[in-house]
Amino acid sequence: MTSAGSRAGTAWPELTLADWADTRDTLHLWTQVVGKVRLALAPLVNHWWQVPFYVTARGLTTSLMPAGTRGLEIEFDFCDHMLRFDTTDGAHRRFALEPRSVADFYREVTATLDQVGIEVRILARPVEVADAIPFAQDEQHCAYDPDAARRFWTALVHAQRIMSRFRAGYLGKASPVHFFWGSFDLAASRFSGRPAPKHPGGVPNCPDWVQHLAYSHELSSCGFWPGGSAEGSFYAYAYPTPEGFADWQVDAPAFFDESLGEFLLPYADVRAAADPDAVVSVFLQSTYEAAAELAGWDRAALEVRS
């Protein structure tokens, strides 16, 4: 028998912008501070797969990172609202996630790494944002609402569950379901196996060669992004975009955003649906089929057949 307590937090939470916009923006930059540590320590992997975080039972983790002969893991714990540092030789440190500026958060992360004896050199400013204030100078972003952070993490848990099932239906090359701290979204990509034309770049405060590596091969990508002016959206796009992609009939309450060049499924519509899991699953499958069919992927060889 399942108790009421064990079911707590299972509903898709509201992410109304007015209730958490400041926390969202501050948390995005905090994740970039920790993400830069992961970028510095982890060896390069195709499409930058060494840099994202992963959803855990408590929040978001870097996973184990090599640090000399030791290993380091840093986790955002959105249950107890702590940033946790653990090393493979038993060192453990933590500090509270609470209202504090990005500059203060950056100083605390740096000091904690010093305490556990790990030296890391990072480019200490954010990427993929229009206003890239150096971490040490950012006193502007300083909000943290614990309830809002936990609701965000709960939404990630739901998205990760559905996206993981979707990923399991593919035999070809596919990314993990992972959280990119630069763009602040949970993402997963399927690949056709064919190389892609050089990406044009143009991402704010991010060198074009970063996108060249990320999009070196033809893909269909999907994910959940909590940004924008509402509650965020599930999204799907293809690179390169095949002819007719925008006109594909997607079997979900979604639309094609011409400015972004991708399909969007509003998160507010998902959480209000009678069966949110089904709505998202149909969206992911329909948009993948648009990319694969229009671009002529070898679906028989790439997909799991029941």
VEXGU-338506 format. One line per field, with one value per residue (C-alpha): residue in three letters; x, y, z. Coordinates in nm, 4 decimals, decimal comma, always signed. Layout:
<rs>
residu [ALA:...]
east [X:...]
north [Y:...]
up [Z:...]
</rs>
This chain:
<rs>
residu [MET:THR:SER:ALA:GLY:SER:ARG:ALA:GLY:THR:ALA:TRP:PRO:GLU:LEU:THR:LEU:ALA:ASP:TRP:ALA:ASP:THR:ARG:ASP:THR:LEU:HIS:LEU:TRP:THR:GLN:VAL:VAL:GLY:LYS:VAL:ARG:LEU:ALA:LEU:ALA:PRO:LEU:VAL:ASN:HIS:TRP:TRP:GLN:VAL:PRO:PHE:TYR:VAL:THR:ALA:ARG:GLY:LEU:THR:THR:SER:LEU:MET:PRO:ALA:GLY:THR:ARG:GLY:LEU:GLU:ILE:GLU:PHE:ASP:PHE:CYS:ASP:HIS:MET:LEU:ARG:PHE:ASP:THR:THR:ASP:GLY:ALA:HIS:ARG:ARG:PHE:ALA:LEU:GLU:PRO:ARG:SER:VAL:ALA:ASP:PHE:TYR:ARG:GLU:VAL:THR:ALA:THR:LEU:ASP:GLN:VAL:GLY:ILE:GLU:VAL:ARG:ILE:LEU:ALA:ARG:PRO:VAL:GLU:VAL:ALA:ASP:ALA:ILE:PRO:PHE:ALA:GLN:ASP:GLU:GLN:HIS:CYS:ALA:TYR:ASP:PRO:ASP:ALA:ALA:ARG:ARG:PHE:TRP:THR:ALA:LEU:VAL:HIS:ALA:GLN:ARG:ILE:MET:SER:ARG:PHE:ARG:ALA:GLY:TYR:LEU:GLY:LYS:ALA:SER:PRO:VAL:HIS:PHE:PHE:TRP:GLY:SER:PHE:ASP:LEU:ALA:ALA:SER:ARG:PHE:SER:GLY:ARG:PRO:ALA:PRO:LYS:HIS:PRO:GLY:GLY:VAL:PRO:ASN:CYS:PRO:ASP:TRP:VAL:GLN:HIS:LEU:ALA:TYR:SER:HIS:GLU:LEU:SER:SER:CYS:GLY:PHE:TRP:PRO:GLY:GLY:SER:ALA:GLU:GLY:SER:PHE:TYR:ALA:TYR:ALA:TYR:PRO:THR:PRO:GLU:GLY:PHE:ALA:ASP:TRP:GLN:VAL:ASP:ALA:PRO:ALA:PHE:PHE:ASP:GLU:SER:LEU:GLY:GLU:PHE:LEU:LEU:PRO:TYR:ALA:ASP:VAL:ARG:ALA:ALA:ALA:ASP:PRO:ASP:ALA:VAL:VAL:SER:VAL:PHE:LEU:GLN:SER:THR:TYR:GLU:ALA:ALA:ALA:GLU:LEU:ALA:GLY:TRP:ASP:ARG:ALA:ALA:LEU:GLU:VAL:ARG:SER]
east [+0,0000:+0,1320:+0,1024:-0,0032:+0,3398:+0,5207:+0,3059:+0,3897:+0,5523:+0,4518:+0,2230:+0,3709:+0,4493:+0,3657:+0,6588:+0,4776:+0,7399:+0,6389:+0,6961:+1,0498:+1,2067:+1,4735:+1,5568:+1,5715:+1,8143:+2,0383:+2,0347:+2,1288:+2,4433:+2,5244:+2,5104:+2,7490:+3,0029:+2,9955:+2,9683:+3,2913:+3,4612:+3,3337:+3,4444:+3,7963:+3,8343:+3,6618:+3,8286:+3,6689:+3,3929:+3,2102:+2,9368:+3,0510:+2,8933:+3,1539:+3,0131:+2,6411:+2,4869:+2,2529:+1,9235:+1,9454:+1,7081:+1,7925:+1,8851:+2,1583:+2,5055:+2,8269:+2,8803:+3,2324:+3,5028:+3,8742:+4,0868:+4,4447:+4,4539:+4,1294:+3,7706:+3,5316:+3,1535:+2,9520:+2,5755:+2,3015:+2,0743:+1,7284:+1,5798:+1,8065:+1,9169:+2,2891:+2,5763:+2,7687:+3,1325:+3,2571:+3,5944:+3,6990:+3,9420:+3,6598:+3,6617:+3,3135:+3,2111:+2,8814:+2,7309:+2,3758:+2,1831:+2,0237:+1,9854:+2,3355:+2,4942:+2,6697:+2,9912:+2,9474:+2,8544:+3,1638:+3,3882:+3,2350:+3,2834:+3,6447:+3,7130:+3,5551:+3,7665:+4,0733:+3,9635:+3,9482:+4,2791:+4,1591:+4,3026:+4,0866:+4,1356:+3,8224:+3,7085:+3,5130:+3,2289:+2,9031:+2,8378:+2,5265:+2,3740:+2,3516:+2,4916:+2,8007:+2,8922:+3,2107:+3,1203:+3,3326:+3,1540:+2,7922:+2,6085:+2,2916:+2,1671:+2,1123:+1,7720:+1,7015:+1,3528:+1,3836:+1,0290:+1,0804:+1,4093:+1,2457:+0,9542:+1,2018:+1,3872:+1,0567:+0,9761:+1,3194:+1,2493:+0,9286:+1,0989:+1,3954:+1,1674:+0,9820:+1,2901:+1,4766:+1,1985:+1,2063:+1,5841:+1,5527:+1,3705:+1,6782:+1,9582:+2,1677:+2,4009:+2,2124:+2,3164:+2,2401:+1,9524:+2,1591:+2,1328:+2,3312:+2,4140:+2,5025:+2,1564:+1,9931:+1,7933:+1,7494:+1,8306:+1,8639:+1,9705:+1,9466:+2,1928:+2,1506:+2,5185:+2,5830:+2,8036:+2,6332:+2,7308:+2,9272:+2,6987:+2,6784:+2,7287:+2,6052:+2,5248:+2,5752:+2,9106:+3,0046:+3,2720:+3,1389:+3,3750:+3,1761:+2,8712:+3,0818:+3,1654:+2,8172:+2,6526:+2,9169:+2,6679:+2,3056:+2,0671:+1,7182:+1,7197:+1,4565:+1,4393:+1,2825:+1,3771:+1,2360:+1,3152:+1,1122:+0,8254:+0,5919:+0,6560:+0,9018:+0,8507:+0,9418:+1,1172:+1,2344:+1,4464:+1,6620:+2,0049:+2,0296:+1,6617:+1,5080:+1,2770:+0,9152:+1,0040:+0,8071:+0,4952:+0,4944:+0,1740:+0,2793:+0,0383:+0,0414:-0,0740:+0,2496:+0,3484:+0,6503:+0,8319:+0,9812:+1,2201:+1,3701:+1,3391:+1,1918:+0,8685:+0,7489:+0,5115:+0,4277:+0,4977:+0,1767:-0,0255:+0,1580:+0,0969:-0,2704:-0,3244:-0,5157:-0,2124:+0,1029:+0,3341:+0,1372:+0,1301:+0,5084:+0,5758:+0,3653:+0,5408:+0,8864:+0,7975:+0,6141:+0,8916:+1,1575:+0,9568:+0,9428:+1,3222:+1,3896:+1,1324:+1,2039:+1,5813:+1,5667:+1,7166:+1,7492:+1,4807:+1,4653:+1,8303:+1,8251:+1,5101:+1,4164:+1,1432:+0,9020]
north [+0,0000:+0,3453:+0,6084:+0,9656:+1,0768:+0,8685:+1,0253:+1,3804:+1,5851:+1,3524:+1,6043:+1,8164:+2,1447:+2,4965:+2,7007:+3,0317:+3,2856:+3,5506:+3,3004:+3,2009:+3,4107:+3,5614:+3,2239:+3,0678:+3,3295:+3,3092:+2,9290:+2,9268:+3,1228:+2,9114:+2,6005:+2,7689:+2,8223:+2,4515:+2,3545:+2,5362:+2,3144:+2,0067:+2,1509:+2,2051:+1,8591:+1,6184:+1,4962:+1,6143:+1,3916:+1,4250:+1,6918:+1,8209:+1,5249:+1,5559:+1,8852:+1,8385:+1,7509:+1,4611:+1,4509:+1,2662:+1,1661:+1,4960:+1,7426:+1,7754:+1,6229:+1,6676:+1,2917:+1,1751:+1,3983:+1,3130:+1,5408:+1,4214:+1,0759:+1,1458:+1,1931:+1,4766:+1,5012:+1,8180:+1,7989:+2,0583:+1,9117:+2,0671:+1,8650:+1,9911:+2,2929:+2,2346:+2,2287:+1,9102:+1,8312:+1,4732:+1,3269:+0,9654:+0,9933:+1,0749:+1,4543:+1,6026:+1,9649:+2,1437:+2,4890:+2,6177:+2,7102:+3,0328:+3,3902:+3,5015:+3,6758:+3,4932:+3,6598:+3,5209:+3,1761:+3,1768:+3,2702:+2,9923:+2,7308:+2,8388:+2,8318:+2,4879:+2,3443:+2,4837:+2,3132:+1,9716:+2,0308:+2,0506:+2,3205:+2,4167:+2,6983:+2,8153:+3,0948:+3,2701:+3,4236:+3,2790:+3,1566:+3,1442:+3,4500:+3,7992:+3,9793:+3,7840:+3,9490:+3,7889:+3,5645:+3,7582:+4,0826:+3,9665:+4,1087:+4,1483:+3,7857:+3,6852:+3,5154:+3,1663:+3,0442:+2,6854:+2,5948:+2,7241:+2,5351:+2,2141:+2,2575:+2,3072:+1,9891:+1,7995:+1,9096:+1,7821:+1,4461:+1,4109:+1,5188:+1,2882:+0,9889:+1,0363:+1,1296:+0,8242:+0,5970:+0,7738:+0,7345:+0,3607:+0,3177:+0,3949:+0,1624:+0,4290:+0,6784:+0,8721:+1,1077:+1,0511:+1,2492:+1,5296:+1,8854:+2,1509:+2,4324:+2,6744:+2,6748:+2,5575:+2,2727:+1,8980:+1,7494:+1,4281:+1,3797:+1,1022:+1,0851:+0,9501:+0,8602:+1,1125:+1,4223:+1,7609:+2,0909:+2,3309:+2,5018:+2,8819:+2,9523:+3,2851:+3,1805:+3,4764:+3,4772:+3,1373:+3,0770:+2,9384:+2,6387:+2,5160:+2,4778:+2,3205:+2,0311:+2,0112:+1,9861:+1,7960:+1,5227:+1,5163:+1,4961:+1,5175:+1,6810:+1,7256:+1,8530:+2,0652:+2,4315:+2,6347:+2,9682:+3,2168:+3,4335:+3,1599:+2,8287:+2,6970:+2,4368:+2,0984:+2,1506:+1,9578:+2,0519:+1,8957:+1,9910:+2,0491:+2,1390:+1,9280:+2,0877:+2,0760:+2,0298:+2,3352:+2,2112:+1,8618:+1,7697:+1,7027:+1,4882:+1,7077:+2,0574:+2,2011:+2,4651:+2,5547:+2,8697:+3,0344:+3,2544:+2,9571:+2,7105:+2,4397:+2,2859:+2,3920:+2,2164:+2,4575:+2,3125:+2,4696:+2,2653:+1,9490:+1,9815:+2,0653:+1,7592:+1,4533:+1,2377:+1,4534:+1,1592:+1,0620:+1,4191:+1,4556:+1,1064:+1,1748:+1,5081:+1,3503:+1,0706:+1,2918:+1,5472:+1,2767:+1,1191:+1,4579:+1,4829:+1,1198:+1,0915:+1,4234:+1,3741:+1,0124:+0,8395:+0,4610:+0,4116:+0,0344:+0,0063:+0,2780:+0,2109:-0,0593:-0,2775:-0,4594]
up [+0,0000:-0,0900:+0,1794:+0,1150:+0,2311:-0,0305:-0,3011:-0,1950:-0,4679:-0,7504:-0,9253:-1,2015:-1,0193:-1,1289:-1,2571:-1,2909:-1,3909:-1,1380:-0,8574:-0,9460:-1,2244:-0,9972:-0,8450:-1,1914:-1,3200:-1,0131:-1,0125:-1,3807:-1,3004:-0,9944:-1,2102:-1,4521:-1,1732:-1,0846:-1,4497:-1,5286:-1,2679:-1,4512:-1,7837:-1,6453:-1,4907:-1,7299:-2,0527:-2,3751:-2,5150:-2,8483:-2,8551:-2,5119:-2,3343:-2,0579:-1,9291:-1,8397:-1,5056:-1,4300:-1,2411:-0,9079:-0,6293:-0,4599:-0,7324:-0,9947:-0,9893:-1,1832:-1,1442:-1,0566:-1,2020:-1,2185:-1,0008:-1,0192:-0,8639:-0,6788:-0,7835:-0,7001:-0,7176:-0,6607:-0,6139:-0,5913:-0,3234:-0,3663:-0,0795:+0,2013:-0,0082:+0,0107:-0,2333:-0,1520:-0,2300:-0,1969:-0,2889:-0,3293:-0,0373:+0,2034:+0,2126:+0,2474:+0,2541:+0,2040:+0,2224:+0,2197:-0,0897:+0,0243:-0,1014:-0,1940:-0,4898:-0,7701:-0,6531:-0,3028:-0,4378:-0,6598:-0,3658:-0,1550:-0,4272:-0,4744:-0,1012:-0,0646:-0,3462:-0,1684:+0,1533:-0,0114:-0,1883:-0,5485:-0,7734:-1,0712:-1,3212:-1,4952:-1,7245:-1,4512:-1,6477:-1,7846:-2,1370:-2,3560:-2,1873:-2,3306:-2,0254:-1,9197:-1,5888:-1,4466:-1,1557:-0,9072:-0,9955:-1,0123:-0,7123:-0,9198:-0,9186:-0,5577:-0,5194:-0,3909:-0,3002:-0,1695:-0,2689:-0,6224:-0,6583:-0,5397:-0,7821:-1,0663:-0,9692:-0,9489:-1,3037:-1,4119:-1,2472:-1,4503:-1,7727:-1,7143:-1,6611:-1,9892:-2,1909:-2,0617:-2,1846:-2,5190:-2,5453:-2,4821:-2,8126:-3,0207:-3,1332:-3,3009:-3,1377:-2,8725:-2,5961:-2,2299:-2,0827:-1,9364:-1,8100:-1,9936:-1,7532:-2,0350:-2,1885:-1,8620:-2,0118:-1,9907:-2,3299:-2,5279:-2,8893:-3,1480:-3,4385:-3,7901:-3,8237:-4,0995:-4,0686:-4,0662:-4,2299:-4,0115:-3,7627:-3,8118:-3,4414:-3,3139:-2,9557:-2,7171:-2,5378:-2,6736:-2,9402:-3,2678:-3,2475:-2,9464:-3,1696:-3,4454:-3,2118:-3,0643:-3,4063:-3,6019:-3,6959:-3,8095:-3,5147:-3,3760:-3,0349:-2,7658:-2,4135:-2,1421:-2,0998:-1,8066:-1,9703:-2,1661:-2,0524:-1,9247:-1,7465:-1,9996:-2,2701:-2,3979:-2,7298:-3,0355:-3,3347:-3,6036:-3,7319:-4,0170:-4,0426:-4,3223:-4,5757:-4,4568:-4,0894:-3,9731:-4,1505:-3,9979:-3,8172:-3,4574:-3,2572:-2,9467:-2,8402:-2,9792:-3,2342:-3,4437:-3,3288:-3,6361:-3,4371:-3,2530:-3,5401:-3,3204:-3,1995:-2,8539:-2,6181:-2,3318:-1,9890:-1,8550:-2,1057:-2,0048:-1,6321:-1,6944:-1,9144:-1,7956:-1,8838:-1,8925:-1,9608:-2,2707:-2,4042:-2,3743:-2,5122:-2,8218:-2,8721:-2,8537:-3,0929:-3,3438:-3,3703:-3,4017:-3,6843:-3,8559:-3,8509:-3,9429:-4,2199:-4,3872:-4,3737:-4,4907:-4,1855:-4,1942:-3,9309:-3,9686:-3,8663:-3,5995:-3,3969:-3,1475:-3,2945:-3,0633]
</rs>
